[in-house]
Structures are given as structure tokens and as C-alpha cells.
Amino acid sequence: MTGQDVTDYVQNRLSPDHRDIVLVLRELVTEVAPTTSEVISRGSLAWQGNQILAIISQSRTHLTLAFARGAEFTDEHGLLDGIGKNTRHIKIKSLETVPRAAVRDYLKQAVALDRT
């Protein structure tokens, strides 16, 4: 899938309220994990290294950014939710509430775990 395909997906499949949030998340991924690929996985935008690192899903009121190995993260920000064996997520309700520092940290951890 090309970057343009993902851009088309964002424009055509995501709620207008969520597009600016996704733009910021895409920029953060490019900054922190430039070697990852943007893919559509299970009908959602995801970032992949050796495996899926993170995936976005949307609801009417927020976006969920889930980290495939988030249960292994150190969560100094206290933002990760979830009780499953592997995945942890954060909910983002608006552009103003994107926790940029936390997302950078979580992405760094995701990339490090993906290398092992």
C-alpha cells in the first residue's frame, strides 16, 4: 500500500473530526519510527515494522491508538488502558488532547520491542 493509498483511506474512511488527529499521529510515527510502513490491517490504519506496532480504530467520540505489545511497555505517563495479554491503548478525543510526548515514548518502546 502506498502513502497515497493510506492518505485516500484517511480522507474517505475516517470521520472528518478524526483526520487532523491522524495527521498528527502520522507525523509522530514518521519522526520516531521512520522505517515503519503504513498499512491497512483489519480495516484500520496501522504501522508495521517486523510486525504490527500500532493500529488506529475510530468510534463516534474518539480514536483509539492501540499498541500491539503495549502490555510490555513501561507506562510512565499512566495513559495506557487495557487488560488483555498483549495490547494496550490510549483514547484520543480531540486534536488538542493528543499526548504527543507519551505517543513518542510508546512508539519508541514499540520499535525497540519489534527489534527483539
Backbone torsions as a table, in degrees:
resi	resn	phi	psi	omega
1	MET	NA	132.2	-179.6
2	THR	-86.2	165.6	176.0
3	GLY	-58.3	-35.8	179.0
4	GLN	-67.1	-37.6	176.6
5	ASP	-60.8	-42.3	179.2
6	VAL	-67.4	-41.4	177.6
7	THR	-60.1	-43.6	176.7
8	ASP	-61.8	-40.9	177.9
9	TYR	-59.7	-47.2	-179.8
10	VAL	-60.4	-43.6	-177.8
11	GLN	-69.9	-33.4	-173.1
12	ASN	-101.2	-20.3	-174.4
13	ARG	-111.3	-21.6	-177.8
14	LEU	-97.0	149.2	175.6
15	SER	-60.3	141.4	177.1
16	PRO	-54.1	-32.0	179.1
17	ASP	-65.7	-23.2	-175.5
18	HIS	-98.6	-13.4	-173.3
19	ARG	-63.1	-42.0	179.7
20	ASP	-66.6	-34.4	176.7
21	ILE	-63.9	-45.7	-179.5
22	VAL	-63.8	-37.4	177.0
23	LEU	-58.8	-45.5	178.6
24	VAL	-63.3	-43.7	179.3
25	LEU	-63.1	-39.8	177.4
26	ARG	-62.5	-40.8	177.7
27	GLU	-64.1	-41.3	178.9
28	LEU	-64.0	-42.1	178.4
29	VAL	-63.5	-43.7	178.9
30	THR	-60.5	-39.0	179.8
31	GLU	-68.1	-48.2	-171.2
32	VAL	-90.2	-34.7	-173.9
33	ALA	-132.9	63.5	-172.2
34	PRO	-66.1	-16.5	-178.8
35	THR	-89.6	-2.4	178.1
36	THR	-76.1	160.7	177.7
37	SER	-110.1	141.5	171.8
38	GLU	-85.5	130.8	-178.8
39	VAL	-138.9	163.9	169.9
40	ILE	-103.3	117.5	-178.1
41	SER	-125.5	125.1	-179.2
42	ARG	54.3	35.5	176.9
43	GLY	80.2	11.1	-178.8
44	SER	-131.8	156.6	176.0
45	LEU	-69.4	132.1	-179.9
46	ALA	-141.3	163.7	174.8
47	TRP	-119.4	134.2	-173.1
48	GLN	-126.9	134.4	167.0
49	GLY	-106.1	-117.0	171.0
50	ASN	-68.1	-33.3	176.4
51	GLN	-136.0	176.7	176.1
52	ILE	-64.9	127.7	178.5
53	LEU	-94.3	-45.6	-175.8
54	ALA	-150.3	153.7	-178.8
55	ILE	-145.3	147.3	-180.0
56	ILE	-109.3	138.0	168.6
57	SER	-132.6	154.1	-176.9
58	GLN	-119.5	149.1	169.7
59	SER	-124.4	-177.0	178.9
60	ARG	-65.1	-32.4	-170.4
61	THR	-107.1	-12.5	-176.5
62	HIS	-163.5	169.7	169.4
63	LEU	-104.6	145.5	172.7
64	THR	-111.4	125.8	174.6
65	LEU	-106.9	109.9	-176.3
66	ALA	-106.7	139.7	178.7
67	PHE	-109.4	122.3	-172.0
68	ALA	-57.7	-35.1	-179.9
69	ARG	-115.7	29.3	-175.9
70	GLY	-59.6	-25.6	178.9
71	ALA	-65.0	-19.0	179.4
72	GLU	-91.6	-5.7	-177.1
73	PHE	-73.2	154.9	163.8
74	THR	-89.2	122.5	-173.9
75	ASP	-107.0	74.6	178.9
76	GLU	-68.7	-17.1	-178.2
77	HIS	-89.5	-18.4	179.0
78	GLY	68.1	27.9	-175.4
79	LEU	-105.3	-16.0	-174.6
80	LEU	-74.9	132.8	176.8
81	ASP	-115.4	161.4	175.6
82	GLY	124.6	152.3	-178.5
83	ILE	-126.7	2.8	-178.3
84	GLY	-69.4	175.2	-177.2
85	LYS	-68.8	-31.0	-173.1
86	ASN	-124.7	-52.1	-168.6
87	THR	-83.2	143.1	169.4
88	ARG	-133.3	154.2	-175.2
89	HIS	-142.7	164.2	169.7
90	ILE	-126.8	149.5	176.9
91	LYS	-105.6	134.3	-179.5
92	ILE	-122.0	118.9	-174.5
93	LYS	-96.3	-23.3	-179.5
94	SER	-156.1	164.2	178.6
95	LEU	-57.6	-38.5	-177.6
96	GLU	-68.6	-20.2	-177.3
97	THR	-101.6	10.4	176.8
98	VAL	-65.6	117.5	-179.1
99	PRO	-81.8	78.8	-171.3
100	ARG	-54.8	-47.7	-178.9
101	ALA	-62.4	-41.9	179.6
102	ALA	-66.1	-43.6	179.7
103	VAL	-61.8	-42.9	176.8
104	ARG	-57.0	-48.4	-179.0
105	ASP	-60.9	-47.7	-179.2
106	TYR	-62.8	-38.9	178.0
107	LEU	-64.8	-41.6	177.4
108	LYS	-59.0	-43.7	178.9
109	GLN	-65.9	-39.5	179.1
110	ALA	-62.2	-43.5	179.4
111	VAL	-64.5	-44.7	179.8
112	ALA	-60.9	-43.6	178.6
113	LEU	-66.9	-34.1	-179.2
114	ASP	-66.2	-26.4	-179.5
115	ARG	-78.7	-15.7	-177.8
116	THR	-95.0	NA	NA
